[in-house]
C-alpha cells in the first residue's frame, strides 16, 4: 500500500477534481490518496470522481475553509 498526498489548495473547480482523477488513474488497488484543499465546493466533485474512478472515500473532514478526503483505490 502506498499513500499519496494531493494538495489542491489555491485551485478552484474543476481543477481539484481533475487532479484527483489523474492521481487515481496512476494508482494501484489498495493505495490511498489523501486530497487536501481550500475550495469547499470542490469536495462533492472530488468524492464523485473517486466513486467513478474506482475509489472509496474512507474519511472526510472539514475544518473552517479546509478539507481533507481520504480515498482508497479499489
N, C-alpha and C positions, 0 to 999 in steps of 0.2 A: 504494500500500500504506500502510495506517495501522496503527500499533502502539498497542495499548491495554494498560494495566496494571490488573489487578484484584487488590486486596489483600483476602483473606478472613480475615486474622488476627483472632483473637478470636471467630470463629464456629465452630460445630460442625455436623455433618451434621443435616439435609440442606442447610443454607444455602449452603455453598460451591458445591455442585453447582447449586442453583437460581440463584445469582448468575452462575455461569459460563454456564448456559443462556440467561439473559436477555441477557447481553453478546453471545454468539454469534449470537443471533437478530437483533440490530441491526447486525451486521457484513456487509461485502461480501466476495465471493470475493477471496482474496489478502491480506486483512487478517490481522494477527497479534494474538493475545491472550496476554499473559503473566499467569498466575494464580499468586499467591503466597499462602502461608498457613502456619499453625502447628498444624493439626489433621491429622496424618498419615493417619488413617483416611479422610479425605475425598479423598485422592489418587486412589484407584481409582475412586470415583464421578465425579470430575471428568473423568478420562480416558474413562469410559464415556459420559458426557454429550457430550463432544467428538465421539466417533465417531457417536453417534446424531444429532447436530445438524449434521453436515457439516463437522466439523473433523478435523484430522490433527495428532497430537502430534508435534512435531519435536524436542523436547528435554524432558528431565525430570531434575531434580536434587533431592537430599535432603541436607540438612546439619543434623545434630542433630535438632531438632524442627521445622525449617523446610523447606518445599518450594517448588519453582518449576516450573511446567509451561508450555511454550511451545506454543501451538495455532495452526495456520494454518487459516483458514476456506477450505474448498474451493468 
